Amino acid sequence: MAFLTVAEVASVMRVSKMTVYRLVHSGQLPAIRVGRSFRVPEQALHQYLYGSYMGSIESTDRP
């Protein structure tokens, strides 16, 4: 299992590190704490992005 740092997640998502921290603290993006930093499982990031993408498609399909 591969883990990404908050900076790596922010780079992939093209958002700030603060946005990633908000997602982690709100529970929307699963992460584990390693010392004083967080690591996000790569699979969890893909699931989050897929869920966000599918949610936006479903919302536009409604009449």
N, C-alpha and C positions, 0 to 999 in steps of 0.2 A: 504494500500500500504506500503510495506516494503522498507526501504532505507538502503544502505550499505555505510560505510566509505570508503575512498580511500584505507586504509590499508586492509580492508576486501576484497575489489575488487581485490587488488593486490594478496592477499592470494589465492583467488578462481582461478584467472588466472595464478598464479605462475609466476608473473612478479614483477618488482620493482614498488614502489609507483610513481617514476618519470615517468614510462611508462604510468601509469594510468592518471597522471596529463597531459601528452602530449595528450592522447586520449580525455580527457575532453576539454582541451584548443583548440584542432583542430576541435571539434564538432562531432567527430566520436562516442563518448560515452556521451549521455545526462547526465547532472547532475544539481543539484540546489545548490546554495550557502547558507550555514547556518552560519551566522557570518563570520568567517575567513576560514571556511572549506567547503568542497564539500560533498554532499551526492548523491549517484547514486541509482536511483530506481532499485530494484532487477530485475524487468521485463525488463528494458532497458539493463542490463548486459546480461540476457539470450538471448535477441534479437540480441545483438552485437555478442555474441559467436556463435549463430546459423547462423547468416549471414556470419561470417568469415569461419565457418566450411563448409557451403554450397558453398561458393565461391571457396574454395580450391578443393572441389569435382568436381565442374563444370569445373574448369580449367584443371583437369587431364582427363576429359572425351573427350576433343577435340582431333581430329586426328593430 
